[in-house]
Amino acid sequence: MLKVLTSGFMVADIIAADLPKIADPGHLVFAPKGIKLTIGGHACNVSIDLIQLGLEKGSVGAAGAVGKDAFGAFIRSTLEEKGVLTYLTELNEVGTTKNIALVVKGEDRRFHVDLGASWYLDPEVVAKRVLELKPKVVYTASGICGKFDERLSDVLKAAKKVGSLTFVDMIEPYGKSWNYIVEHLEYADAFHCNDIELKNIFNKDSLEAALRAANEKVNGLTFITLGGKGAMAILKNGRGIKQKGFNVEVVDPTGAGDAFSAGVIYSLLERKSFETISKVTIEELKEILMFGQAAGAACVTGIGTTTSVTRENVASILNSQGNQVLDSTKVFEV
């Protein structure tokens, strides 16, 4: 049985990390750690991260749209080499979604995206795949997927029909406002975004107000990442927790949020919490949040979205700092 099906945008990332600066007009900057072509996009990253964290090869699948080009072939071959089952729609009319990521040392990443094939991802195709495969968890990532974003509820309803846990993620949307996602959240057993995104989604000035709004809409657990400052998680009953982050050397922050989501999903599966999401306790939530954070922390220590997300790296981070992070957990009410 398929444990996880990821779906959404798939990207070929061209990454220059650890740059001393962005080049001035007419000048050049040398990339001290090279320029790499890596797989990207939430659906790809999360699926690979789950395998590297410990799920069996062949127990994770990824559904998305790519172009019939070298970048699409690269995405397919990379996923399959990692042991991910591929359910890809290949398009002749448009190329694979691409992203040029420039990462200046000590600064957040800068993305430059060609929408490509992901914009044409068909929600009906994904929904049919969900009904056919009946995975334990359906992970969806939207924001730059055209009709897939508009009809995300159809995919999530299909998942609920076959008893799958639904996990919803997103990025800054293209061609629509942030709040497009709100109508779909009633079908989300878990939802993840960062603090800035959450305030944009619910058009709130304060994080506290945005947390209350999210808790009213999300059907289950809400996870909020705070960058280097840690993360938060909220149960449907309004009880929440906040943890400090892990202290690691940041080489490339690209993919950290996806690694966090993969860590949370992996932890839910390991605990079989996906079967009783409504009964997750605060104590369980502390462990789930910490594992997600450790996966995100492992990600940023290497170049590329999935390179350093391994069970060994996560275990090392947990062994050295896990108790401190767990002890930092504070419980609150939204």
N, C-alpha and C positions, 0 to 999 in steps of 0.2 A: 504493500500500500504506500502511495506517495505521502510523505509527511508534510511537505511544504511546496506550494506552488507560488512562485513570485510572478508578478505581472506589472507592466508599466514601461516606462521609457528605458531604452538600451542605448548606450553611448560608447563611442570610441574616444577615449581621453588622450590628448596629447599634452603631456605635463612637463613643465620646466619648474623645478622646485629649488628652494634654498637660494633664490636669486638675490644678489646684493641690492638690486633696484630694478625698476621698469625703465627700459631704454628711453632716452630723450629722442624727440623727432630727429631723424637723420643720423642717429648714432646706434651702436650695438652694445649689447651686454652679453658676456659669456655665461653659460649655464654651468656652474661648478660641479653639479651632479648629473649633468647630461640632460637630454630631452628624450622622454620615453613615451611610447605608445602603450597604453594600458586599457583594459576593459573598464567601463564605467556605467553609470546609470543605476538607480536604486535596485531595480529588478535583478540586474547582473551581480552587483556587489553583494547584496544580501544572500543570494543563492550560493555564491562561492564562499562567503564568510561562514555560512552554516556548515558546509562540508568541511572547511578547515577547522571549525570549532569542534567537530566530532560527529556530525550526522553521516550516515553511511552514504557512499557514492550510489547514485541511482534513487535516493530517497527524496531528492529535491529537484524540482523542475522550474524552468523559467519560460514565461510566455511574453512575446513582444514582437515588434516589427523592425526589420532591418532592410537595407537596400541590397540589391544583387551586385555588390561591389567588394573590393578587397577588405574594407572595414567590416562589412557584414560577415564575410567569411572569417575574419579575425575574431569577431565576437562569438560566432558559433564554435569555432575550433577551441577557443579558450575555455568556454563553458564546458564543452564535452571533455576536454583534457582534465578538467577539475572534477569530473564525475557528475555534472549537472545534466539532467535530461532537458533537451531543447525543444520548444514548441514555438518555432519562429515563422512569421509570415514574411516572405521575401517579396519586395516590391521592385518592379522594373522602372517605374516612373520617377523615383526619388532616391537619393542616396541615404546611407546610414546616418543617423544622428551623430554629430561630432562636437567635441568641446576642446577648446584650447585653454588649459588651466595654467595661469602664471602665479607662482607662489614666491613672494618676496620674504626673505628670512625675517621671522618675528611678526609677520602680518598675515591676515586672513587671505584665503585664495581668491583669485579673480577669474571668473569663468566667461568664456566667449563661445556661445552655442549656435550651431547650425541645427534647426529643428529636425530636418530630415524625416526619416520614415516613422519615427515615434509619433509624430503628429497625426498619422493616419492609422494608428492602432485601432482595430475594430473591436468594440466591447462585446458584440455578439459572438465573435470567435473566442474570446477569452471566457465568456460565460459558459459556452458550450464545452470548452475544455475543462472548466471547473466541474460541471455536471458529470462529465465523463470520468474524470480522474478521482473525484471525491477526496481531495487531500485533507489532512487534519487541520492545516492552517493555510489560509489564502492571504497572501501579502500583496497589497496593491500600492503603487506609487504613481501619483498623478501630478498634473500641473502644466505639462507641455504635450499632452496627448489628445488634443482635439475632442472628438466625439467620445473617446474613452473617459475623459474627465466629465463630460456632460452627463454621461449615462453610467457613472461609476456605481450608482445604486443597483443597477441591473446585475452587475458582476457580484456585488456583495450579497444581493438577494439570492442569487444562484448558490453562493457559498453557504448561506444560512439554510437553504433548502436541503443540502446534502450533509448538514451538521458540521461544517468547517468553522473554526475560529477565524474571524476576520481581523486583519491588522492593516491599518490605513496610514500611509505616509504621503508626503507631498514636498514639492519645491516651489520656489517663487513662480506663480502662474504666468503664462503667456496669453495675451489677448483677452483676459478676463480679470475680475477683481479677486482678491484673496478669499472673499467669503463664499465663493462658489462651492467650497468643500462642505459648508455647514449642513446643507440639506442631506448630505450623504452620511453624516456621522451617526445617525440613529442606527445604522447597520454596522457600526464599528465596535467590535469587542475590545479593540485596543487602537489608540491613535497616538502618533508621535510627531512632534515638531519642536522647534526651538522657541525660546521665549520671545524673540522678536517676531517670528512668524505668528505665534499665538495672538499677540496683540494686534497684528495686522488682520488676521482672520476675523476676529470679533470686534475690530475697530474700537479698542480700548486703550486708554492712556496708561493704565497700571496693569502689572502682571496679575495682581490679586483679582481684579475685575475680570480679566481674560480667563483666569482659572475657573472662576465661578461660572462663566458663560460656557466654557468647554464642558464642565462637569454636568451641565444641564442637557447638553446635546449628545455627548459620547455615550454609547450604550454600556461600556465597561470601563477599562483602565485608560487613563491619560498619562502619557510620558512626555516630560518637557526637559530638553537638554539646555544647559546654560553655559556651553563652551567650557573653558578651564575652571569655571566656578562650580561645576558639579551638575546635578540633575534633580528632577522632582518627579513624583508619581502620585496619582490620585485615584482612589477607589470610587466606585459609583456612589457609595454612601456619603461621600464628601470628606472622608478622612484622607489626608495626604502625608507624604514624607519628603524631606529634602536632605540630600547628601552632598558632602564636598566632593571634589573631583580627585582623580589620581594625579600625582606629580611625575610627569615623564617629559623627556626632551622631545619637543615638537619639530619634526622634519617636514612633514607634509600633512596638513589637516584634511585633505580631500578624502571623503569617504567615511569620516568619523561617525557621522550620524547614522549611516547605513550599518556600520559595524555595531553601533549601539542597538539598533533595531534587531539585528541578527542575534546579538547576545541575549536580548530580552526574549525573543522567540525560542532560542535554544534552551534557555532556562525554564520557560513555560512548558516546553515539551519534556524536558528532563523530569520535571516535577509532576507531569500530567495535569498541570493547572489549566491547560486549554480545555479540559473536560468540565471543569467547574470554575470558570473564570469569575463568576459572581461570588464565589466563596473564598477567593484569595484573601489571606489575612495580612495585616500590617507586617508581621514578622516575615512572612513569605515575600511580601513586596520589597522589603529591605534587601533580601538576598537577590531577588530578580533584578532590581535596579542596580545593585552593585556589580553584578555580572555583566549587565549591559554596559555600564560605565567602563569596566575593565577591558571589554572588547573594543570600545571606542578609543580608549587610551592606547591600546596596542596598535591600533590602526595608524595613529599619527606619528609613530616612531620610524616609519619607513616611507619610501616614495611609492605612490600608487594607492589605489582605493582598497585593495585587498591584500597587498604583499605581506604585511606584518600581522594580519589577523589570524593567528594560529592558537590552538589550544595551549601549546607550550608557552607562548608569550603571555597569554591571558593568565595562565596559572602562575607564572613568575611574578606578574604584577599583583595578583591577589595574595600570593604568599608574602610579599614584601610590604604591602600597604593595605591589604584587605581589612584587617582589624581596625585600623585607624579610620578608614572610610565608613565602615559599618558603625563604629562608635560615634561618628559625627552625625548620624541620622537623627533628624528632628521630626517629630510628628506634629501635624497641624490640622486645622479644619478650614475648609474653603467657605 
